[in-house]
């Protein structure tokens, strides 16, 4: 009898650990033009952060499908001039040690001067005053910065140029001592070498961490964001030093266009209080190049018996 039970456990355990296959149904949470959706869940509320011209806006809803019902509140406006006065891109909201931090890219009107910046709240209210701004000490051009904690250590990942000229974007990673300071050399995490990463231009950008049952992934966007070929790739950490490039394996594309939805990318992840996994992303409604038809969307996704995320179709 015991042997039979052991055999049954061995047979069915992988299926119990796996989640149901992902739904191919998605919800548009904001109409076009909307892009780079970053959503966090805090105390039963979903917070959605976005840039509008040179301002940063936060929306809140108890139902992620109704985020668009909240017109949002401007929490920060760029100054009239200076190094972070123009081209405010892809803000992210993070709650760390009873403070809120907003990470965003901005420049002085010249794209080659794009750098990563972080705002720190004065209290524990995401809609409160963000009185402190600091530059993240990346080496050179940087956008789409994100951070994550793994095994008690904090890391920062961003998209950057390998040199001083536009044309190629790689992903880089460094260790952080605090939410605004990198204290290790920046490491080249991945570069756009695969055909699906090189449509129009060779680009890797928009990284976001995804963790489950001790496994760590970096999900990122590849190819030109204005094209129908924009898609998501996956970096899987195999263990060991997170800053060792050889400890990562590239898989992709992991989420790509259909005959009705084009250019899905620039994602964020939320695990609901019920244990469901959500992916938020933007996608295009047309095949033609352009940014104006991108809308923010969300959907549930699942995991296979090997512990790999299965995003389904956008």
C-alpha positions as CSV (number, residue, x, y, z in Angstrom):
1,X,0.0,0.0,0.0
2,X,2.8,2.4,0.9
3,X,4.6,1.6,-2.3
4,X,1.5,2.3,-4.3
5,X,1.0,5.7,-2.6
6,X,4.6,6.6,-3.3
7,X,4.2,5.8,-7.0
8,X,1.0,7.9,-7.2
9,X,2.8,10.8,-5.5
10,X,5.7,10.6,-8.0
11,X,3.2,10.5,-10.9
12,X,1.0,13.4,-9.8
13,X,3.3,15.8,-7.9
14,X,4.5,17.6,-11.1
15,X,0.9,18.2,-12.1
16,X,0.0,19.5,-8.7
17,X,2.9,21.9,-8.8
18,X,1.9,23.2,-12.2
19,X,-0.9,25.7,-12.7
20,X,-3.7,25.5,-15.2
21,X,-2.7,26.5,-18.8
22,X,-2.9,30.3,-19.3
23,X,-6.0,31.9,-20.7
24,X,-5.7,33.6,-24.1
25,X,-8.2,36.2,-22.9
26,X,-6.7,39.6,-22.0
27,X,-8.3,42.8,-20.8
28,X,-7.5,46.2,-22.1
29,X,-7.0,48.4,-19.0
30,X,-6.2,51.6,-20.8
31,X,-6.9,52.6,-24.4
32,X,-4.3,53.7,-26.9
33,X,-2.1,55.5,-26.6
34,X,-0.8,53.9,-23.4
35,X,2.4,52.0,-22.9
36,X,5.0,50.6,-20.5
37,X,2.4,49.5,-17.9
38,X,3.8,49.0,-14.4
39,X,1.4,47.7,-11.8
40,X,2.0,46.8,-8.1
41,X,-0.4,45.4,-5.5
42,X,-0.3,46.9,-2.1
43,X,-2.8,46.4,0.7
44,X,-5.5,45.1,-1.6
45,X,-5.1,48.0,-4.1
46,X,-3.6,48.0,-7.5
47,X,-1.4,51.0,-8.3
48,X,-0.7,51.8,-12.0
49,X,2.1,54.3,-12.8
50,X,2.6,56.1,-16.1
51,X,4.2,59.1,-17.7
52,X,2.1,61.8,-19.3
53,X,4.3,64.2,-21.2
54,X,6.8,65.3,-18.6
55,X,4.7,64.3,-15.5
56,X,4.3,61.1,-13.6
57,X,0.8,59.9,-12.7
58,X,-0.4,57.1,-10.4
59,X,-3.8,55.5,-10.6
60,X,-5.4,53.2,-8.0
61,X,-8.1,50.6,-8.1
62,X,-9.3,47.6,-6.0
63,X,-9.9,45.8,-9.3
64,X,-7.0,45.6,-11.8
65,X,-9.5,45.4,-14.7
66,X,-10.9,48.9,-13.7
67,X,-7.6,50.7,-13.3
68,X,-8.7,53.0,-16.2
69,X,-11.7,54.2,-14.2
70,X,-9.4,56.3,-12.0
71,X,-8.2,59.4,-13.8
72,X,-5.0,59.3,-11.7
73,X,-3.0,61.9,-9.7
74,X,0.1,63.7,-10.8
75,X,2.7,62.9,-8.2
76,X,5.7,64.6,-9.9
77,X,6.3,67.0,-12.7
78,X,9.7,67.5,-14.4
79,X,11.3,70.9,-14.1
80,X,11.5,73.3,-17.0
81,X,15.1,72.6,-17.6
82,X,18.0,70.4,-16.4
83,X,19.2,66.8,-16.8
84,X,15.8,65.2,-16.1
85,X,13.5,67.8,-17.6
86,X,12.5,66.0,-20.9
87,X,11.5,62.6,-22.3
88,X,10.3,61.0,-19.0
89,X,10.0,57.3,-19.9
90,X,8.7,54.1,-18.3
91,X,8.3,54.9,-14.6
92,X,8.2,52.1,-12.1
93,X,6.8,52.2,-8.5
94,X,8.5,50.2,-5.8
95,X,7.7,49.9,-2.0
96,X,10.9,49.5,0.0
97,X,11.2,49.8,3.8
98,X,8.1,51.9,4.3
99,X,9.0,54.3,1.5
100,X,7.9,54.6,-2.1
101,X,10.4,54.9,-4.9
102,X,9.8,55.9,-8.5
103,X,12.4,54.9,-11.1
104,X,12.3,56.6,-14.5
105,X,14.4,57.6,-17.4
106,X,14.8,61.2,-18.5
107,X,17.1,63.5,-20.3
108,X,17.7,67.2,-21.0
109,X,16.2,67.1,-24.5
110,X,19.1,65.1,-26.0
111,X,18.5,61.4,-26.2
112,X,22.2,60.5,-25.7
113,X,21.8,62.0,-22.2
114,X,19.1,59.7,-21.1
115,X,19.9,58.4,-17.6
116,X,18.0,56.6,-14.8
117,X,16.6,58.6,-11.9
118,X,14.8,57.7,-8.7
119,X,12.3,59.7,-6.6
120,X,11.9,58.9,-2.9
121,X,8.7,59.6,-1.0
122,X,8.8,61.4,2.3
123,X,6.3,59.0,3.9
124,X,4.4,55.8,3.2
125,X,1.8,57.2,0.9
126,X,2.3,56.5,-2.8
127,X,0.3,59.7,-3.6
128,X,2.4,61.8,-1.2
129,X,5.3,64.1,-1.7
130,X,8.4,62.9,-3.5
131,X,11.0,65.3,-2.2
132,X,14.3,63.6,-3.0
133,X,15.6,62.8,-6.5
134,X,18.9,61.0,-7.2
135,X,20.6,59.7,-10.3
136,X,21.4,56.0,-10.5
137,X,25.1,55.7,-11.2
138,X,25.0,53.7,-14.4
139,X,27.8,54.0,-16.8
140,X,26.4,55.9,-19.8
141,X,23.0,55.9,-21.5
142,X,20.3,54.1,-19.5
143,X,16.6,53.5,-19.7
144,X,14.0,51.1,-18.3
145,X,15.7,50.4,-15.0
146,X,14.1,48.0,-12.6
147,X,15.2,46.4,-9.3
148,X,14.6,43.1,-7.5
149,X,15.7,41.2,-4.4
150,X,17.0,37.7,-4.6
151,X,18.3,35.7,-1.6
152,X,18.5,38.8,0.5
153,X,20.5,40.9,-2.1
154,X,19.2,43.7,-4.2
155,X,20.0,44.2,-7.9
156,X,19.3,46.8,-10.6
157,X,18.8,45.8,-14.3
158,X,18.5,48.3,-17.1
159,X,18.8,48.8,-20.9
160,X,21.9,50.6,-22.1
161,X,24.1,51.3,-25.1
162,X,27.4,49.5,-25.3
163,X,29.0,52.8,-26.4
164,X,28.0,56.4,-26.9
165,X,25.9,56.0,-30.0
166,X,22.4,54.8,-30.6
167,X,21.7,51.6,-32.5
168,X,22.2,48.6,-30.1
169,X,20.6,48.2,-26.6
170,X,21.9,45.6,-24.2
171,X,20.7,44.6,-20.7
172,X,23.1,45.3,-17.8
173,X,22.9,44.3,-14.1
174,X,24.6,45.5,-10.9
175,X,24.3,45.0,-7.2
176,X,22.7,47.8,-5.0
177,X,23.6,48.9,-1.5
178,X,20.5,51.0,-1.2
179,X,17.5,51.8,-3.5
180,X,19.6,54.5,-5.3
181,X,23.2,53.3,-5.3
182,X,25.0,50.7,-7.4
183,X,28.1,49.3,-5.7
184,X,29.4,46.8,-8.2
185,X,30.7,47.0,-11.7
186,X,27.9,46.8,-14.3
187,X,27.8,43.4,-15.9
188,X,26.6,42.7,-19.5
189,X,23.6,40.4,-18.9
190,X,22.5,39.9,-22.4
191,X,22.7,41.4,-25.9
192,X,20.4,41.1,-28.9
193,X,22.0,38.2,-30.9
194,X,18.9,36.3,-31.9
195,X,16.8,37.1,-35.0
196,X,13.7,37.7,-33.0
197,X,15.6,40.4,-31.0
198,X,16.8,42.3,-34.1
199,X,13.7,43.4,-36.1
200,X,14.4,47.0,-37.3
201,X,17.1,47.4,-34.7
202,X,18.9,45.1,-32.3
203,X,17.3,46.0,-29.0
204,X,16.9,44.4,-25.5
205,X,14.9,46.7,-23.1
206,X,12.1,46.8,-20.5
207,X,13.4,44.1,-18.1
208,X,11.2,42.9,-15.2
209,X,11.9,40.2,-12.6
210,X,9.7,37.2,-12.1
211,X,10.2,34.8,-9.2
212,X,8.4,31.7,-8.1
213,X,9.4,28.8,-5.8
214,X,12.9,30.1,-5.5
215,X,13.4,30.4,-9.3
216,X,14.4,33.7,-10.8
217,X,13.7,35.0,-14.3
218,X,14.2,38.3,-16.1
219,X,11.6,38.9,-18.7
220,X,12.5,41.6,-21.3
221,X,11.4,43.1,-24.5
222,X,13.2,42.7,-27.8
223,X,13.3,44.3,-31.3
224,X,11.9,47.8,-32.2
225,X,9.0,48.8,-29.9
226,X,7.3,50.5,-32.9
227,X,7.1,47.3,-34.9
228,X,4.7,44.3,-35.0
229,X,7.7,42.1,-34.1
230,X,8.2,43.5,-30.6
231,X,8.1,40.6,-28.2
232,X,9.1,39.2,-24.8
233,X,12.2,37.1,-24.2
234,X,13.2,35.2,-21.0
235,X,16.4,34.9,-19.1
236,X,16.4,32.0,-16.7
237,X,18.8,32.0,-13.7
238,X,20.3,28.6,-13.2
239,X,21.8,29.3,-9.8
240,X,25.0,30.7,-8.4
241,X,26.1,34.3,-8.7
242,X,23.4,36.5,-10.2
243,X,26.1,38.8,-11.5
244,X,27.7,36.0,-13.5
245,X,26.4,36.1,-17.1
246,X,27.1,32.4,-17.5
247,X,24.5,31.7,-14.8
248,X,21.7,32.9,-17.2
249,X,20.1,31.1,-20.1
250,X,18.2,32.9,-22.8
251,X,14.8,31.5,-24.0
252,X,12.6,33.1,-26.6
253,X,10.5,34.5,-27.9
254,X,8.2,33.8,-24.9
255,X,5.3,36.1,-25.8
256,X,4.8,37.3,-29.3
257,X,2.3,38.6,-31.9
258,X,-0.8,36.9,-33.2
259,X,-2.8,37.6,-36.4
260,X,-4.8,40.2,-34.4
261,X,-2.5,41.5,-31.7
262,X,0.9,42.9,-32.6
263,X,4.1,43.9,-30.8
264,X,3.3,42.8,-27.2
265,X,6.0,43.9,-24.7
266,X,7.3,46.0,-21.8
267,X,5.7,44.0,-19.0
268,X,5.2,43.9,-15.3
269,X,4.0,41.1,-13.0
270,X,1.7,40.9,-10.0
271,X,0.7,37.9,-7.8
272,X,-2.8,38.4,-6.5
273,X,-3.8,37.7,-2.9
274,X,-5.6,34.6,-4.2
275,X,-2.3,33.4,-5.7
276,X,-3.1,34.1,-9.3
277,X,-0.3,35.4,-11.5
278,X,-0.9,38.4,-13.8
279,X,1.1,39.9,-16.6
280,X,0.6,43.5,-17.7
281,X,2.0,44.7,-21.0
282,X,1.2,46.9,-24.0
283,X,0.4,45.7,-27.5
284,X,-0.4,47.2,-30.9
285,X,-3.6,46.9,-32.8
286,X,-2.0,47.4,-36.3
287,X,0.8,45.7,-38.2
288,X,2.1,49.1,-39.4
289,X,5.0,50.7,-37.6
290,X,4.2,53.3,-35.0
291,X,3.6,53.9,-31.3
292,X,0.2,55.5,-31.2
293,X,-1.9,52.3,-31.4
294,X,-0.3,50.7,-28.3
295,X,-2.7,50.0,-25.4
296,X,-2.1,48.6,-21.9
297,X,-3.5,45.2,-21.2
298,X,-3.5,42.5,-18.5
299,X,-4.2,38.8,-18.3
300,X,-3.6,35.7,-16.1
301,X,-0.9,33.3,-16.9
302,X,0.2,29.9,-15.7
303,X,3.2,27.6,-15.2
304,X,4.2,24.2,-16.6
305,X,5.3,21.2,-14.7
306,X,9.0,22.3,-15.1
307,X,8.3,25.6,-13.4
308,X,8.4,27.7,-16.5
309,X,6.0,30.6,-17.1
310,X,3.4,30.1,-19.8
311,X,2.1,33.4,-21.0
312,X,-0.2,32.1,-23.7
313,X,-1.3,34.6,-26.4
314,X,-1.6,38.3,-26.0
